[in-house]
Amino acid sequence: MKNLIYACSIIISVLFSSCEVIEDLKPSSGDKTQTDSTTTGTTNPTTPTTPTNPTTPTESDYIEATAQDLNHQSYGPDELQKFDIHIPARRSLTKTKVVIILHGGSWKELDKGFMNNYVSQIKSKGDNWVIVNANYRLTFQNGIRYDQQIQDLGSLITKVLSMRQQYNFSDKIYFIGASAGGHLALAYSYTVDKSKNVKGVSVIAAPTDLTSDKIRVGEFGQDIENLIGQPYSSNPDAFKRASPRYQVTRVAPPTILFYGGKDEFIPSDQGEVLRQQLQANAVINSYNFYPEQGHEWMILSETIDKTLVFFGDDNTRK
């Protein structure tokens, strides 16, 4: 039932809502506390590489071409390793950013088709984005767990970056993820992205602490165990290793969080505990709490507006 509710809700966008916004943390330019160390949270992850020998762009490197919508592109041999990429007519090797959208579905179901409304919203609000709407392998498949899904994101980014010279867009990557897709976006960005290709992350109702008793209940608790591949009692550390709350370092990308007060699956304290870690590590962040929102997110237009503003140059990961 929760997935039916989720699938139906993403086609709805309501413009007005009540929201509590915690002010962004923006470290001063003189802050020298950031380090180059990062805690790895996956086994043999795929780290994307920037294509070699790129042409040297200039300030006037925009080109005018035909906008393109390339659907069902492959980034791996599995049928689920597919993505759609939407390329604007006017684009630049230095200024046209890439936003990757990741669907929810408890790591086990749904696909990129459920996120088409996100694509439409971004197209209508931002004229200089390459939009990637991606699938990833799911836990109903034999042998697919957390590590394999994280590896998929690395393979996806490698494939997308291999297209930038041909289609004239930058290597600046941003994530927007809903629920389980948000969890994967955070985990990948915090643990694997050593090249710092990911410049920002926006998540809606994402689980961030898989060790929490509040979310390890009922069907969703079983979904988490399927993601990890074993019961919590057998290996609590494996659940902690896959939790963004425990993956934050001082080099994590700027992160914007959206949570609802009436979410019956992901309590808002999942966002609050992550925000505390971001604050403690001096990572730019914004926490947006909507008391009347449930897991069936009903304010997509406002959320995309805030996300694109947050992804502006002032919040770019250095």
N, C-alpha and C positions, 0 to 999 in steps of 0.2 A: 504493500500500500504506500510506504514512504516514497518509493521510486516513482510510482504513478503520480503522487502529489508533486514530487520534484520535477518530473518531466513536463507536467502541465504548467507548472508555475513559471518556467523560464521563458514562456512566450508572452508573459504579462509584464508590463512596465508602468509603474505608477509614479507620477511626478512629485507628489507631496507626501512627506512623512515627518515623524518626530524623531530626532536623532541627537544623541549626546556625542560630541566629538572631543576627544582628548587631543590637545595641541601637539603638533609634530615636534619630535626632538630633532634639532638640527645642530650637530656639534660645530663649534666655531672653526674657522679656517686655521686657527693656530693649534688645534687639538693634535697632539702627537702620540695619542695612546693607541692608535690602530696598529695591528701587527699583520704579518703576512702568513701567520699560521692558521690552519683550519683543521677541524676534526673530521675525519672521513667517516661517513655513515653507511657506506655500501661496500660490497665485496667486488673488486675488480670492475668498477664503474667505467662507463664509456665517457671519456673526457673529450669534448669536441675540439677541433682544431680550426683555426682561421685559415682559409685558403692562402697559399703562398703566392708571392709576387703580385700583389694587387696593384692596380694602377694608382698613381698618386692623385687623389682628388683635389679640386680647388674649391674656392668659395662659390664659384659659379658652375658647379658640376651637376646642376639639375638638368634632367632631360625630360622632354615631353614625348610621350608615347601613348599607345593604347592601353587602357586599364585591362588587366587580365585576371581571370578567375580560373585557377588551375585546380581541379578537383581530383581527389583520390590518388594523390602522388604517394609513392612508396619511399619509406626510409629503412626498410628491412624486409626480409623474406616472408614474414608472417602476414596473414590476411588483415590483421588488425593494425599493423604498422603502416598506417595511411594518414595523410593529412591533406587538407585543402589550403591553398595559399592564394590570397587576394592581394594583387599588386596595383597600386594607384597609378594613374596616368603620369603624374609629375613626381619624379623621384630622384634621389640623390645618394651617392655612395657614402656621404658623411652625415646627412641629416635625416634620411628616411629610416625610421626605427621599425623594429619587428616586434609585434605582440603575439605571443603564443597563448591560445585559449585551451584549457584542459577541463573536460567534463567530469562530473561526479558520478555516483552510482556505486558507492561502497567498495570500490576497487574491483568489482566483479561484473558490472553490467553497464548498460547505456553506451552511447557513442557520440561522436562529434556532431551528429545531426541535431542533438538536443541543445546545442550551443549556437545554432544559426542566428538566434535573436541577438546574441552578443556581437556577432559579426556585423549584423545590420546596424546595431547601435553605434559601434565604433566607426563604421563607414560614414554614418550620418553626422558624427561629431568631430572626427579627426581626418584631415585630408592628406596627411603625410605618414600614414602607417601602412606597413605590410602586415596583413593579418593572417595568422596561421591557426587553423582550427584542427586539432589533432586527436586521433585515437591513440591508445596504447594497449598493450596486451593486458588481459584481465585474469583475475585469480580463478575463474572457473576453468581455465585452461591448465592442462597438466604441467606442473613445474613452474608456474608463473607466480612469483611472490614479490615482496617489496623490492628486492635487489634488481629483479628483471624489469620492473616498471621504471625504476630509477635509470637503469641502463637505456631504456627506450627513450627517455628524454634527452640523454646525451647523444644518441644516434640521430634523433630528430633534429637537434640543433646543428649537428655536423652536416646533415643533409641540407638544411635551410641555408647555412652559411656557404655551402658549395655553390649556391645559386646566385649569390649576391653580385658577382661580377657580371653575369649574364643579364640580370634584371635591374642592376643599379640601385642597390639599397645598402644600408650600413650593417655593421656587425653588432649593433646595440640590441640586445634581447630583453624583452619584458614578459612577465607571465601574468595571466589572469586565470585563476583556478577556482572552481566551485566545489565545496565539500571535499570529497576524496581527491579530486583534481587539484584543489588548493593545497592539501597536505603534500602531494607529490611535488608540486611547484616549490613549496618551501623547502622540503627535504633536499631536492636536487640543488637548489640555489645555495643552501647553507653548507652543503657537504662536498659536492662534486665540482662545482664551477670554479676551479682554481684559476682559469684564464680570465675570470671576471667578465665573461660575456653578458651575464645577466645583470642588468642595471636597475631592476626594480621588480617587485612582486606585489600583486593584489590578490587577496583571497576572501572568499565569502563562505562563512560557516565551515571553516576548515578545522578538522581535528588536529591538535598540535601536541597533545600529551596522551599517548596510547597506553600509558601506565595508569591512567585515572580510572578509579572504580565507577565514576559517573557515566562513562561511555562504554565501558566493557561489560555491558548488560544486554540481554535479549539477543535479537537477531544481529544488531550491529556489533555486539561483542563477539559473536561468532565470525562476523565478517573481518574483524580485526585479527582474530586468531588465524583465519585463512590467509590473510595478508602476510602475517609473520611466519606461518607454517607450523605453529606449535602452540600449545596452551600457555597462558601467562605463568601458571604455576611451575611450568617446566623450565622457563628461561626468561625471567623478568627483564634481564639486561637486553634481550633482543627487542623487546617492546620499547625500551628506553632509547636504544640505538636508532630506532625508526621514528622518533618523536622530535619534531622541529624545536620544541621547547628546550631540549637538551643539546641542540645542534648549533645554536647561535654563537657566533664569534664576532669580534670587532670588525671583521671584513665582510660581514653579511650585507647583502644589498638592501637599500631602502625598502620598507615593507609597509603596506597599508592593509588594515584589517577591518572586516565588516561582520558584525554578529547581531543576532536578534534575541530579544528577551523572552520570546515565546517559542524558541526552537526546542522541539521535543527530542531531538537526536543529539545535537551538538550544543551543550550549554555555553553561555557566553564566557564563562571563566576559562574556556579553552583559548579564547583570544586574549583574555586578561593576563594569563600566566606567560604567554608568549611576549606580550608587550612589556612585561616586567623584565624579561631577559634582554629584549632589544634595548630598553632603557639602560640596563646595567652595563651593556656593552657599547653604549654610545652610538647605536645604529639609528639612523633617521627612520621614524615610524609615525603612523597615524592610526589611532584606534577609533572606530565608528560604531557606536552601539545604538540600536533601534529597539526600544522597548516593546513595540507592537509587532515586530517581524518574527516569523517562524522560519523553519527550514525551507519552506516554499517561498523563496525570496521574491518579493513583489515590487521592488523598487529598483529595477535594473537601470533605468535611464539615469537616475540620480547617482547610482553607484558607478556607472561608467564615467559620468561627468567628473566625479571626485577622483576617480582613478587616473584619468588622463591628465588632470591638473597635477596630481601627485607625481606622475611620471615626467613632469616637465624638467627642464634643464637644472633647476635649483636643487633637485633631489637626485641627480644622477650619481650613481656609484662611481667613485674615482678609481 
